[in-house]
Amino acid sequence: MRNFAKSFAAVAAISALALTSCGREDAGTGNEGGGGGGEAAAGGFEEGTAIGVALPQKTSENWVLAEKLFNDGLTEAGYEPDVQFANGGVSEQQNQINSMITNGVEVLIVGAIDGAQLGSQLSQAAEAGITVIAYDRLLTNTENVDYYVAYDNFQVGELQGQALLDGMAEKGEGPYNVELFAGSPDDANAQVFFDGAMSVLKPKIDDGTLNVVSGQTEFNQAVTQGWKAENAQRRMDTLLSGNYDSEELHGVLSPNDTLARAILTSVKAAGKDIPIVTGQDSEVESVKSIIAGEQYSTINKDTRDLVEHSITMVEGLAAGEELEVNDEESYDNGVKVVPAYLLEPQIVTKENAAEAYADDPTLSEIVK
């Protein structure tokens, strides 16, 4: 399976964080031993129970949608949702989780701003017998996480890397000049996306098919702090002015749609031809851009399916059932291998957009 341990090590080095783990003895499935998930899975809990959902900043449309879906879905399933965004940063999310624990939630679903900075809160959750589910982003440097639910993020990167190659090949033969962007270093997923993409792109860099003109091929050179569009646009401005006076830029690896649009804005402002640019999240403006022939691709990771499965996990825990997982090897968080349930992402280009979004009430109208 994918070497997530190496990815985590890089994230840990960048973040320069070292947290002390405490809590349960079990480091396996999360269904045995003391603390969080074991007790909840064994005993279950009643309808009407409070379920905490801690979400990060509203950096993409999918996080905003998740808030509504969790509130509606948990309420419909008979639970009392406590869904909160931490737009003020890590300390706010820490305080929100502390409050959820104090208020007696039975399950804590965490989409972390920085998955390495919640060790104390997750230890308290374990002591209170709360099951912890990492949502979309892995919680690291702690044994007090029971499950991980996400799309297969290494595969996301692989799809992005292949889309970059395919899009450039549609325009002509190589070699191709490219630049690489990665997500925020405090998001454990960012390294996984980048590693997945580089598993496809590095062999082409090595054989000369791809030329990274700036020479910035390492994750820590490509990161975009906070996933902020202005940071990506500023870096793209610098790359263009420093490396592309006479060279043509053929492609840019972008890890998500927000950054893709910022990269395209920079390219247009510089008066350059639009390169092949990848993305992720199926944001409305990026889907419009794909249909218009600008952004080349995105990734369809339907938030509805991810939230729905998270709620299915809550219902399983309420019934005292052992939860289904489909990956018990890949997600080493630095302390334990976290059992995961992974959904499959889908690459979307102009060619298959109508099919990909046929069941999406908003995007299906855009791609008609």
matplotlib code that plots the C-alpha trace (Angstrom):
import matplotlib.pyplot as plt

x = [0.0, 0.9, 3.8, 1.9, 4.4, 6.9, 4.3, 3.5, 7.2, 7.6, 4.5, 5.8, 9.1, 7.6, 5.2, 7.9, 5.4, 5.9, 2.9, 2.8, 0.3, -1.7, -4.8, -5.7, -3.6, -5.1, -3.6, -5.5, -9.1, -10.4, -13.1, -11.3, -9.6, -10.4, -11.2, -13.1, -14.4, -14.2, -16.7, -19.1, -19.1, -19.7, -22.5, -24.0, -26.1, -29.6, -31.2, -31.2, -27.6, -25.3, -22.8, -20.0, -18.7, -15.7, -14.9, -12.0, -12.1, -14.5, -11.7, -13.8, -17.4, -17.3, -16.7, -19.7, -21.9, -20.7, -22.0, -25.5, -25.4, -24.2, -26.9, -29.7, -28.5, -27.8, -31.1, -33.0, -31.2, -32.4, -29.3, -28.5, -25.8, -23.3, -21.5, -19.0, -16.5, -13.2, -12.6, -10.5, -7.8, -6.4, -7.0, -10.7, -11.0, -9.4, -11.8, -14.8, -13.8, -13.3, -16.8, -18.3, -16.6, -17.9, -21.4, -21.4, -21.2, -20.9, -19.1, -16.7, -16.2, -13.2, -12.2, -9.0, -7.3, -4.1, -4.5, -1.3, -2.4, -5.4, -3.6, -4.8, -8.4, -8.4, -6.9, -9.8, -12.2, -10.8, -11.0, -14.7, -15.4, -16.0, -15.5, -13.3, -13.7, -11.2, -13.2, -11.4, -8.1, -6.1, -5.5, -1.8, 0.6, -2.2, -3.5, -6.9, -8.5, -10.7, -11.5, -10.7, -13.3, -12.2, -11.7, -8.6, -6.3, -3.2, -5.5, -6.6, -3.0, -2.4, -5.5, -4.2, -0.8, -2.2, -4.6, -1.7, 0.1, -3.1, -4.0, -0.6, -0.5, -3.8, -2.0, 1.1, 4.2, 6.7, 9.0, 6.8, 7.5, 5.6, 5.3, 4.1, 1.9, 0.9, -1.6, -1.0, 1.7, -0.5, -3.0, -1.9, -3.7, -1.5, 1.5, -0.5, -2.0, 1.5, 3.0, 0.3, 0.8, 4.6, 4.3, 3.1, 5.1, 8.6, 9.4, 8.5, 10.7, 13.6, 13.3, 13.1, 9.5, 8.8, 11.0, 10.2, 11.8, 11.9, 13.6, 11.1, 10.2, 10.0, 6.9, 8.2, 9.0, 5.6, 3.3, 0.6, 0.1, -3.5, -4.7, -5.1, -5.7, -3.6, -0.6, -0.8, -1.3, 1.7, 3.9, 2.7, 3.5, 7.0, 7.5, 6.4, 8.4, 11.5, 11.4, 9.1, 10.2, 11.0, 9.9, 6.4, 4.5, 2.7, 1.2, 0.7, -0.1, -2.7, -4.0, -7.4, -9.8, -9.4, -5.6, -6.2, -8.3, -5.6, -3.0, -5.1, -5.6, -1.8, -1.2, -3.8, -2.4, 1.0, -0.4, 0.7, -1.1, -3.3, -1.5, -3.1, -4.1, -5.5, -7.8, -10.0, -13.3, -15.7, -16.2, -18.9, -16.6, -14.0, -16.6, -17.7, -14.0, -13.6, -16.7, -15.3, -12.0, -9.7, -9.1, -8.5, -9.6, -11.0, -11.7, -15.3, -15.3, -19.0, -19.3, -22.8, -21.4, -18.7, -21.1, -23.6, -21.0, -19.9, -23.5, -23.7, -20.8, -22.5, -25.6, -23.4, -21.8, -25.2, -26.2, -23.0, -21.8, -18.3, -17.8, -16.8, -13.3, -11.6, -8.0, -6.1, -2.6, -2.1, -2.8, 0.0, -0.5, 2.8, 1.5, -0.9, -2.4, -5.8, -8.5, -10.0, -13.0, -12.0, -14.3, -13.2, -12.5, -13.3, -11.3, -13.5, -12.7, -14.9, -15.3, -17.0, -18.4, -22.1, -21.8, -19.9, -22.3, -25.6, -26.8, -25.7, -28.6, -26.3, -23.5, -25.7, -27.2, -23.8, -22.5, -25.6]
y = [0.0, 3.7, 4.8, 7.3, 6.9, 8.8, 11.4, 11.9, 12.2, 15.0, 16.8, 16.4, 17.8, 20.8, 21.4, 20.9, 19.6, 16.9, 15.9, 13.4, 10.7, 9.2, 7.1, 3.7, 0.6, -0.5, 0.6, -1.7, -1.6, 0.9, -1.5, -3.0, -1.8, 1.1, 4.7, 6.2, 3.8, 0.5, 1.4, 3.2, 0.3, -2.3, -0.5, 1.7, 4.8, 6.1, 8.4, 12.0, 11.8, 14.7, 14.3, 16.8, 17.8, 20.1, 21.6, 23.8, 27.2, 27.7, 27.4, 25.6, 25.1, 21.5, 22.5, 24.8, 22.1, 19.6, 21.8, 21.8, 18.1, 17.1, 19.3, 17.9, 14.3, 13.9, 15.5, 13.2, 10.2, 11.2, 12.7, 16.2, 17.7, 20.2, 21.4, 24.2, 25.9, 27.2, 30.2, 31.7, 29.1, 26.1, 27.5, 28.1, 24.5, 23.3, 25.3, 24.0, 20.4, 21.0, 22.4, 19.4, 17.0, 19.0, 18.9, 15.1, 14.2, 10.4, 10.7, 13.4, 13.9, 16.1, 17.8, 19.3, 22.6, 21.0, 17.3, 17.4, 20.0, 18.3, 15.8, 17.1, 17.4, 13.9, 12.5, 14.1, 12.6, 9.1, 9.5, 10.4, 7.3, 9.3, 7.7, 9.9, 9.8, 11.8, 13.3, 14.0, 14.9, 12.4, 13.2, 12.7, 12.0, 10.5, 7.1, 8.6, 8.4, 5.4, 5.7, 7.7, 8.4, 10.1, 9.8, 7.9, 10.9, 9.2, 8.2, 11.9, 12.8, 10.0, 11.2, 14.8, 13.8, 11.7, 14.5, 16.9, 14.6, 13.8, 17.4, 18.4, 15.5, 16.7, 19.9, 18.4, 16.4, 17.1, 17.8, 20.1, 22.9, 22.5, 23.9, 22.2, 23.4, 21.7, 22.4, 23.7, 21.9, 21.8, 19.7, 16.0, 15.4, 17.9, 15.7, 12.7, 14.5, 15.7, 12.2, 10.6, 13.1, 12.7, 8.9, 9.7, 12.8, 12.0, 9.3, 11.8, 14.4, 11.9, 10.9, 14.5, 14.5, 17.1, 20.1, 22.0, 25.2, 26.7, 23.6, 23.6, 19.9, 19.2, 19.4, 22.1, 24.2, 23.8, 24.3, 26.9, 28.0, 27.9, 26.8, 30.5, 31.7, 34.8, 32.8, 30.6, 33.6, 35.4, 32.4, 31.9, 35.6, 35.0, 31.8, 33.5, 36.6, 34.7, 31.8, 32.4, 35.5, 33.5, 30.0, 28.6, 27.2, 24.0, 22.8, 23.4, 20.8, 22.4, 20.4, 22.0, 24.3, 27.4, 27.4, 26.5, 29.6, 31.7, 30.2, 30.9, 34.5, 35.0, 33.5, 35.7, 38.8, 38.0, 37.7, 34.1, 31.3, 29.3, 26.0, 22.8, 23.2, 20.5, 20.9, 19.2, 19.6, 20.3, 23.9, 25.7, 28.4, 25.8, 23.5, 26.6, 27.2, 23.6, 23.9, 27.2, 25.4, 27.1, 24.9, 21.5, 19.1, 18.7, 15.8, 14.8, 13.9, 14.1, 15.6, 14.2, 10.7, 11.4, 12.9, 10.2, 7.5, 9.4, 9.4, 5.7, 5.1, 7.1, 4.8, 1.7, 2.9, 3.7, 0.1, -1.3, -2.7, -3.2, -0.6, -1.6, -0.4, -1.0, 0.0, -1.1, -0.5, 2.9, 5.5, 5.5, 8.7, 8.5, 6.6, 4.0, 2.8, 4.3, 2.0, 3.8, 3.7, 5.2, 6.4, 6.5, 9.8, 10.6, 12.7, 15.2, 17.0, 18.8, 15.5, 13.6, 16.4, 15.8, 12.1, 12.8, 15.4, 13.9, 13.4, 16.7, 19.2, 22.2, 21.1, 19.1, 22.4, 24.0, 21.1, 20.7]
z = [0.0, -0.1, 2.0, 4.1, 6.9, 4.8, 4.0, 7.6, 8.5, 6.0, 7.4, 10.9, 9.9, 8.3, 11.2, 13.7, 16.1, 18.8, 20.9, 23.7, 23.2, 26.0, 26.5, 25.2, 24.9, 21.6, 18.3, 16.0, 14.8, 17.3, 18.4, 21.3, 24.5, 26.8, 26.0, 23.0, 20.3, 22.1, 24.8, 22.4, 20.0, 22.6, 24.5, 21.8, 22.7, 22.2, 19.7, 20.8, 21.8, 21.0, 18.1, 17.8, 14.4, 14.4, 11.0, 9.9, 8.2, 5.3, 2.7, 0.1, -0.9, 0.2, 3.9, 3.8, 2.3, 4.9, 7.7, 6.2, 5.4, 8.9, 10.6, 8.4, 8.2, 11.9, 12.9, 10.5, 11.9, 15.4, 16.9, 18.2, 16.0, 17.3, 14.1, 14.4, 12.1, 13.5, 11.3, 14.0, 13.7, 15.7, 19.2, 18.4, 17.2, 20.3, 22.5, 20.4, 20.9, 24.6, 24.8, 22.8, 25.3, 28.3, 26.7, 26.5, 22.9, 22.2, 18.9, 17.8, 14.0, 13.4, 10.2, 11.6, 10.7, 11.9, 12.8, 14.8, 17.3, 18.9, 21.1, 24.5, 23.3, 21.8, 25.0, 27.0, 24.5, 25.0, 28.8, 28.4, 26.3, 23.1, 19.7, 17.5, 13.7, 11.6, 8.7, 5.4, 7.2, 9.3, 13.0, 13.7, 16.6, 18.7, 19.5, 20.5, 17.0, 16.3, 12.6, 9.5, 6.7, 3.5, -0.2, -1.2, -1.2, -2.7, -5.6, -5.9, -6.5, -9.0, -10.9, -10.9, -12.1, -14.9, -15.9, -16.2, -18.6, -20.6, -21.0, -22.2, -24.6, -26.1, -27.1, -28.6, -28.0, -25.2, -23.5, -21.4, -19.0, -15.8, -12.2, -9.1, -6.3, -3.1, -0.3, 3.2, 5.2, 8.3, 6.5, 6.5, 3.2, 1.3, 1.3, 0.3, -2.7, -3.7, -3.2, -5.3, -8.1, -8.0, -8.2, -11.8, -12.6, -11.1, -13.7, -16.4, -14.8, -14.5, -18.2, -19.4, -20.6, -17.9, -17.1, -13.8, -15.0, -11.5, -10.1, -7.3, -7.1, -3.4, -1.3, 1.0, -2.0, -3.5, -0.4, -0.2, 3.4, 4.6, 1.2, 0.5, -3.1, -2.6, -1.6, -4.7, -6.9, -5.4, -5.9, -9.5, -10.2, -8.9, -10.9, -14.1, -13.7, -12.7, -15.1, -18.1, -19.9, -22.9, -21.9, -22.5, -19.5, -20.6, -17.3, -13.6, -11.0, -8.7, -5.7, -5.6, -7.4, -5.4, -6.1, -9.7, -10.3, -8.5, -10.8, -13.9, -12.7, -12.4, -15.9, -17.5, -15.7, -17.1, -20.6, -21.0, -22.8, -20.5, -19.5, -18.4, -14.8, -12.5, -9.5, -6.9, -5.2, -8.1, -7.0, -9.1, -10.5, -11.5, -13.2, -15.2, -16.0, -17.2, -19.5, -20.8, -21.7, -19.2, -16.1, -17.5, -14.7, -11.2, -8.9, -8.0, -4.3, -3.5, -0.1, 0.2, 0.0, 2.6, 5.1, 4.5, 5.3, 8.4, 9.7, 8.8, 11.1, 13.9, 13.4, 13.6, 16.8, 18.3, 17.5, 19.1, 15.8, 14.6, 11.8, 8.3, 7.2, 3.8, 4.6, 7.8, 6.4, 4.8, 7.4, 10.0, 11.9, 13.6, 16.6, 15.2, 12.0, 11.9, 10.4, 7.4, 5.2, 1.8, -0.9, -4.6, -6.3, -9.9, -12.4, -14.3, -17.5, -20.0, -21.8, -18.9, -16.8, -17.8, -16.8, -13.6, -12.3, -13.6, -10.0, -8.7, -8.6, -9.0, -11.2, -13.6, -14.7, -15.4, -17.6, -19.8]

ax = plt.figure().add_subplot(projection="3d")
ax.plot(x, y, z, "-o")
ax.set_aspect("equal")
plt.show()
